[in-house]
Amino acid sequence: MVMTHDFKEATMQYLPIGRHSFDYIRQNNLLYVDKTEYSYKLITEGSIYFLSRPRRFGKSLLVSTLKAIFEGRRELFEGLWICQHTDYNFEPYHVLHFDMSKSNIETPEKFKRSLDIQVNLQTIA
């Protein structure tokens, strides 16, 4: 059970075990540790990043969070750092999201084919 600062009982929030979709976590009121300050800094202060972290370190959730920001889905960020401490305008952009876990990497040709399929699916949507 989550307790508020004045010790009143609050709504139970469940852990998002196995969930890496920011919008799913927020829409279903699952427990989310607000790291939007770091997302904001990546967007406003950065240039090119290579995310190299071990498995289960939140890479997919970070990418999903960035996707929601760039799609302009401000409603998902109400109450989070990025809405409370910045004037970020949440201008929507078209986002291409490639899931490399679904790519066939046995040969360069198969990998290229997997990427071609993902590009085609993204441009149709």
VENHU-V574337 format. One record per helix or strand of 3 or more residues. SS is the DSSP state (hx for helix, st for strand). FROM is the first residue (numbers start at 1). LEN is the number of residues. If there is no record, write none. Layout:
BEGIN
ss:SS from:FROM len:LEN
ss:SS from:FROM len:LEN
END
This chain:
BEGIN
ss:hx from:22 len:6
ss:hx from:36 len:10
ss:hx from:59 len:12
ss:hx from:74 len:4
ss:hx from:81 len:5
ss:hx from:100 len:3
ss:hx from:108 len:17
END
